Amino acid sequence: TGTTTDVEEGQVVTVVVTDSQGNTQTVTTTVKADGSYSVDVPNALPDGNYGVTATVSDKAGNSATAEDKEGNVV
């Protein structure tokens, strides 16, 4: 889950989950009216460290990216 600021409802958020071996899963969702979004990763994630990157653009084409390189699954 996450929250955007100044991004219109319906804009697409792309979330990339990367494991410690460089394998990735990419999922997309849309921004809700309150600026929030959430995704379900389609393939189970085994215990380990993961990086997560979320990218979104507003209707004017301004792009923003947030990254967490220290995510853990236990």
Buried (B, 14 or more C-beta within 10 A) or exposed (E): EBEBEEBBEEBEBBBBBBBEEEEEBEBEBEBEEEBEBEBEBEEEEEEEEBBBBBBBBBEEEEEBEBEEEEBEEE
